[in-house]
Structure formats: C-alpha cells, structure tokens
Amino acid sequence: MNQKTTLKKLAISMTILVAVFVFASCSKQQPIPQDNRQSDSQDSQQNIDQNNQNDNQQQTENVDTSNWLSFTDEKYGFEIKYPENWQISDGGINAFGGEWLKVNSGDKYIPIQINRRELTDSNPSEWTWNNVIKNSIGGGQKMELEEYLTDNPYVYAMYVRLDNSEMYVRHKHLVSDKKTMVYFSFEEIDRRRNQTTMEIEETSFSEYMPEFEAMVHSIKFMD
C-alpha cells in the first residue's frame, strides 16, 4: 500500500512538473509590446515620408533649368531662377510684415506667392511657428512638417504641407539666412463648394509642382 501511494505521489509530481514546463515555454512567446509596435509604425511612416521626399527630389532633378531666367531681389538679398515663360511681378505689402511677389504664365494665373521680409524681431524658427505653423493647427487641416538641408548655405529651411479637405492642398517652403525670411507658397489643389450641387469641386495645378520645387531650391542668398 505504501509503495502504491509513493508511486501515485510520484506520478502526480511528474504531471505537475510537465505542466509547469509547458506553461513556461508558452510564456516565452509573448506578443510584441505596444511601444515596439508604435516604433515599428513610426519607422514605416518615416520610410514613407523619405520616399515622398525622394520622389519630389527626383522631380526637381528632372527639370531642365538651363534656359531659366534669374530674378534678383536687391532689397532682400537673394536670387532665384524661374521658367522663361513665367512672369514675376510685385504684389505689394503682405500680411507678414513684408512684401510679396506673384507669378503668372502669360494670361494664366499660377497660384504661387513669394513672400519676403526682414527678420529683425525673431529668429527663423520662431517666426515660422508664430506665422505659419500655429495659425495652421486645427480647422480640419492635415499638416506635415519637415526641416531639411540643401547644398546652399541656408541657416534654416522648413517644408510645410497643408491639406484642408474643403479648401486646398498647399505647399510652403520657408528659407532664411537669419537676416531675411523668404516664404514660398504654392496651392497645388484649389477646392470650392458648388453652391448648386453643394459638392466640393477641385481645380488642380499639379503640372507646376516640379517647376515650383526647382525654383525654391534654386535660391541663393547674397552676401
């Protein structure tokens, strides 16, 4: 009887040991922590953003600027290149304490503005936050921001993309040598509500996007 009892206890102990071993093995196969999943998602988004940036850069590199004209702004101290069939003219005083230039192609309107102002009361990043980013937060807008480096001696360069589902898609580049802020704005898509059908209708100016990017990246500040 004692021997049977001992064997029974031994069998129970072995069963418990096997169960503990199986449980421990399964516990090692834990799901990916939430933080890691978010990190992987962020890495994927960075790759997407990098791919988009590469696409824009490739478009710019494919633009032939050999016959482009030069525009020199002596007052604000910079020079840009622009297509020979475009015209740059004075637009007057802007809402940012400076002046702006408008762009046309013959009689055809191109929704590009080149704003300029002297930086005497703030640094480039502070001015960008107060006049562009802060004013664009909310209101159903999607906003993308990207600081970038170029071959030119910019102290500061920021790209902003704004997408308002009922109004527009805008691209903004803000470049500065600390003395002057040059603020390029291009409305790629204009959205307006048809008052009869109440549907949102779009007018696209995407054909000008490669030239706009090439113009922005042609800027040179004068000493």
SVG drawing of the C-alpha trace seen along z (x, -y; Angstrom):
<svg xmlns="http://www.w3.org/2000/svg" viewBox="-28 -97 57 99">
<polyline fill="none" stroke="black" stroke-width="0.4" points="0.0,0.0 2.8,-2.4 4.6,-1.6 1.4,-2.3 0.9,-5.6 4.5,-6.5 4.2,-5.8 0.9,-7.7 2.5,-10.8 5.5,-10.5 3.2,-10.4 1.3,-13.4 4.6,-15.3 5.8,-14.4 2.5,-15.6 2.8,-19.0 6.4,-19.4 5.4,-18.8 2.6,-21.3 4.9,-23.9 7.4,-23.3 4.8,-23.6 3.4,-26.8 6.9,-28.3 7.6,-27.6 4.4,-29.2 5.0,-32.3 8.2,-33.0 6.1,-33.6 4.9,-36.9 3.2,-39.4 5.2,-42.5 4.8,-45.3 2.7,-48.2 5.7,-50.6 7.5,-48.4 4.5,-48.2 4.3,-52.0 8.1,-52.3 7.7,-49.9 4.8,-52.1 6.8,-55.2 9.7,-53.7 7.3,-52.7 5.9,-56.3 9.5,-57.7 10.2,-55.4 7.1,-56.6 8.0,-60.3 11.5,-59.6 10.2,-58.0 7.9,-61.0 10.9,-63.3 12.9,-61.3 10.1,-61.5 10.0,-65.3 13.8,-65.5 13.7,-63.3 11.1,-65.5 13.3,-68.6 16.4,-66.9 14.5,-66.1 13.6,-69.7 15.8,-71.4 16.7,-74.8 19.3,-75.7 17.1,-78.3 15.6,-79.7 15.7,-83.3 17.1,-84.9 15.2,-87.1 17.4,-89.2 15.9,-90.9 18.4,-93.5 16.3,-94.8 16.0,-91.4 19.3,-90.0 18.5,-86.8 18.3,-85.4 16.1,-82.7 15.7,-81.0 12.3,-80.6 11.0,-79.3 11.3,-81.6 7.5,-81.5 6.7,-82.7 6.5,-86.3 7.3,-87.5 5.8,-90.8 5.2,-92.9 2.2,-92.0 2.5,-94.8 2.5,-94.5 1.7,-91.1 0.2,-90.1 3.5,-89.1 5.1,-92.5 6.9,-92.3 6.2,-92.2 5.2,-89.5 5.7,-88.6 3.1,-87.0 3.7,-84.5 1.9,-84.3 2.4,-82.4 1.1,-84.9 -2.5,-85.4 -2.7,-82.2 -2.7,-82.5 -0.3,-80.3 -1.1,-80.1 2.4,-80.8 3.4,-83.5 6.9,-84.5 6.8,-86.4 9.8,-88.2 10.5,-90.1 13.4,-91.1 14.0,-89.2 14.6,-91.9 12.3,-90.8 12.6,-87.0 14.7,-84.0 13.6,-81.9 12.1,-79.0 10.2,-81.3 8.8,-83.3 7.7,-80.1 5.9,-78.8 4.1,-82.1 3.1,-82.9 2.7,-79.6 2.5,-76.5 0.5,-77.9 -2.0,-79.5 -2.5,-76.2 -3.2,-74.0 -6.8,-72.7 -9.7,-73.6 -9.8,-70.1 -6.3,-70.6 -3.7,-67.9 -0.2,-69.3 3.2,-67.8 6.4,-69.4 10.0,-68.7 13.2,-70.6 15.7,-69.9 19.3,-70.6 20.3,-71.8 23.6,-72.4 23.1,-76.1 24.2,-77.9 20.8,-78.1 20.8,-78.6 17.2,-77.5 14.8,-75.6 11.4,-74.2 8.8,-72.5 5.1,-72.6 2.3,-70.7 -1.3,-71.7 -4.3,-69.7 -7.8,-71.1 -10.4,-68.7 -12.8,-71.6 -10.4,-74.3 -6.9,-73.4 -3.7,-71.5 -0.8,-73.9 3.0,-73.5 5.1,-76.0 8.9,-76.4 10.5,-78.8 14.2,-79.5 16.3,-82.0 19.8,-83.3 18.8,-84.7 18.6,-88.2 15.7,-87.6 12.8,-85.1 11.7,-84.0 8.4,-82.2 7.3,-80.3 3.7,-79.2 2.1,-77.0 -1.6,-76.0 -1.5,-72.7 -5.2,-72.0 -8.0,-74.6 -11.2,-73.2 -14.5,-75.1 -18.1,-74.1 -20.5,-74.3 -23.4,-76.3 -25.9,-74.5 -24.9,-70.9 -23.1,-71.6 -20.4,-69.2 -16.7,-70.0 -15.1,-70.7 -11.3,-70.6 -9.0,-72.6 -5.5,-71.0 -2.3,-73.0 -0.1,-69.9 1.5,-70.4 3.5,-73.3 4.8,-71.3 8.2,-70.2 9.0,-73.8 7.9,-75.2 10.2,-72.9 13.1,-73.6 12.5,-77.3 12.6,-77.0 15.8,-75.0 17.5,-77.5 17.5,-80.2 20.8,-81.8 21.3,-84.5 23.7,-87.3 26.5,-88.3"/>
</svg>
